[in-house]
């Protein structure tokens, strides 16, 4: 499944271009700060497996005003490198590849 181009950003990591997108509105559990922020990454030029990264941060648009820091391109690049070393094949077919980096996420509510 391809990412929506509107609202996505391009990033080049080790010579390959990827598209990444953060969901604008939080899911119900993210809005209640019960689950952490997630974002998706895919190869920009070829359809294939989507990378879904779960962070250890709250969604910045949560309903409680819990402070969440933005996802920076450097963090996205690090996640892409980690996923590639863990076996993600962005140009290959298959189910979404999940990278869980949520260690340390604590819901304040």
C-alpha positions, 0 to 999 in steps of 0.5 A: 500500500502506497503512502499518500503523497500529500503531507509526506516528505522525501529523505535520502539515506545512503544514496536511496530516496524514501518518502515518509509521513506522520499521521496528522491526526492522532489515532484514538489511543494516541490522542489519549496518550495510551500509545506512542507516535508512529510514522510510515516510510516507503521507497520513493520510486518503487512500490514495495514493503512499507516500514512502520516505525513506532517511536517512544514519543507521544503524538504532538497533537494529543488531546491532553497537551502532553509535550511531544517532540517532533520527529526529525529527519535524522531520526527517520534516517537512523530508523531506516538504517536500523530497519535495513539492517534488521531485514527490511527490503523496501523494494520487495513485496510483502506485509509492512515491516514493523520497527518497534522503538517504543522502549521507554514510552510511559503513558502519563494518563 
